[in-house]
Amino acid sequence: MRIHIATDHAGLDLSRRLQDHLRANGHDVVDHGPEEYDALDDYPSFCINAARATVRDQQDGVDALGVVFGGSGNGEQIAANKVVGARAALVWNHSTAVLARQHNDANVISIGARQHSEDEAIAFIDAFIAEPFSGEERHARRIAQLREYEQTGHIAGKRIDA
C-alpha cells in the first residue's frame, strides 16, 4: 500500500521512525514534509499535499492512505479535511483508529505526536492501515451524503440550514 505522510516540527522524529517501520512492512511511503526541523514551520501545506496525493491515488485506483500528525493532531486533521475527497480522522486510541476505517472509510489518519508515545502512535497507524471499510449500507449512505454535500452544498432529502 502507498502511504502518504506529513507532519510539522512536533512530529518529525515520529515521521522518520514511522517511515522506516512502514517501509520494513512493505509499504511504499511518500514523505510530504518537512525535510528538516524548523520550530516555526507551518503544517497546512504539508498535510494538504499528503491528503491531495492520497485522494488522487485512490481516484487512480492505487491502494493508498494518508497519515498526518503534529503536536495535537487537531490542526493537521483540519488541514487534511480541506481537501475534497479527504476524510481525515483524529485518532487517539486503538478503537478510534479501527472505527475510522470501519465506519467512516477514513482515508487519512491524524495523530497528536505529543499526546502519545511513538510505539502507541505506530500501533494506531498499523491498526488503521489494516482495518478495511465495513461497507455496511448505513455507513456507505452517510459517506455518500458527505460527498454530496462536499460537491453540491446540499444533501438530497435532508435539510441543510442556510
N, C-alpha and C positions, 0 to 999 in steps of 0.2 A: 504494500500500500504506500502511496505517496503521502507524506505528512509535511504540511507547511507550518513553519514555526516563526513566531515573532515575540518580542519581549521589549523591555526597556532596561535601563541600567540595573534595576532591582532584581531582574531575573536572569541576568547574563550568565552567572555561574551555573544556574539550573539549566539554562538553554544548552550550554556546552555539554554538560553531563547527560542531559536528555537526548541530545542528538547522537552521542556515542551509543547510548542504550538502544535507541530506536534502530540505528544502523546495524548494531550487533544482532538485532532481532529481525533483520531482513527488510526493513522499511527504506524507502527512497526518501530522504529528508532534504527539504529545501528551506534554507535559512533566509528569512526576510529582514533580519537585522535585530539589533545593531551589531556591527562587527567589532566594536571596541567599547570599553567603558567610558561613559560620559554622564556624570551625575545630573546634568541638565538636559539630557536628551528628551525628545518628545515621542511618545509611543504611538500616537494615532496613525501616522503613515506606515509604520512597520506592521501594525495589526490590520489595517485596511488592506495592505498588499497581501498579507497572508490569507485573509478572508477572500479577497478577489481571486487569488490563484486557486484556492480550494473550490470555490463556486465554478470557476472556469473549467478546472479539471473535471469536476463532476458533470458539467454540461457536455464535455467532450467524451464522456464515458470512462474516464480514468477513476479508479478507486482511490479517493483522496479524502483526507480530513485535515482540519487545522487545529493548531494549539497556540494560544496566546496567553501571556502571563506578564504580570508586573507585581508591584508591591501588594496590592489587594486583589487584583484581577477585575475590579469593577470597571475602571476606565477602558481597559483592554477589551472587555466584553462589549461595552457601549460602542467603541470604535468599530469592532468587527461587525456588529449588528447594523451599522450604517450601510453596509454593502448589500445590495439587492440580491436575495437568494441565500444570504448567510443566516444561519440560525445558531448563534453563539450562546452557550450555556455557562453560567458561572457555577463552578463545581467546588464543593468544599468537603466532600466525603465520598466514599465508595458508592453509596446509594444514589447520590445526585449524579455521579458520572454515568452509572448504568441507566438511570431513568432518563437522562438527557438523550441518550440514543434510543432506548426502547420506546418512549412515549413521544418524544419531540423530534426524532430524527435529526438531532443537532449535528451540524457538520463542523462546528468549531467548539473547542473547549477552552474556557478561560479559568485560570487558577491564580490565586494570590501567592506569589513566591515567598513572601514574608509571613504568610499565615500557616505554612506547612513545612515540614522537613522535606528535603529533596526526595527521600525514599517514599514519603506519603504522596507527594505530587506525582512522582513517576508511577506509583501504583494506581492513582486516579486516572492518569492518562492511559495506562495499559488497559484498565477496565473499560474506559470509553472507547478505545480503538477496537477492543474485542467484542463489544456488545452490538448486535445488529438491531435495526429498527424492527419493532414487532409487526408492523404492517396492519395492526388492528384498525378496523374501519373508523372507530371514533377518533383515533389519533391521526389517521390519514385525513379525515374530514377537517379536523382542526388545523392541520398544517396547510391544507388547501385553502382554508379561509384566510390564514395569514398571508399566503402567497397572493391570493386575490386582492386583499387589502393593499399589500405592498405594490401591486401593479396598477390598481384602479382607484384606490381610496375608498372602496366600497366592499361589502360582503353581501352577496345576493341573499335576500330573505332575512337579513339581520339589520338591526338599527345601529347606525353609527351617528352619534350626535355631532352636530355642526360646531 
